[in-house]
């Protein structure tokens, strides 16, 4: 028999994902600020692009939280 679909903690999980993603963004920005002149342009670009994707994920997570609360 299949497990029941328990979504009662989705909002809490999404909020934790948001918090973790925000922390990763912050840590990457700090790293770039402190070590940006020590890394290659490609690595800098890769990290900046990764943060851009993280920002997009934050928007998606926030939308999902709104949907779950309705």
Secondary structure, 3 states (H helix, E strand, C coil): CCCCCCCCCHHHHHHHHHHHHHHHHHHHHHHHHHHHHHCCHHHHHHHHHHHHHHHHHHHHHHHHHHHHHC
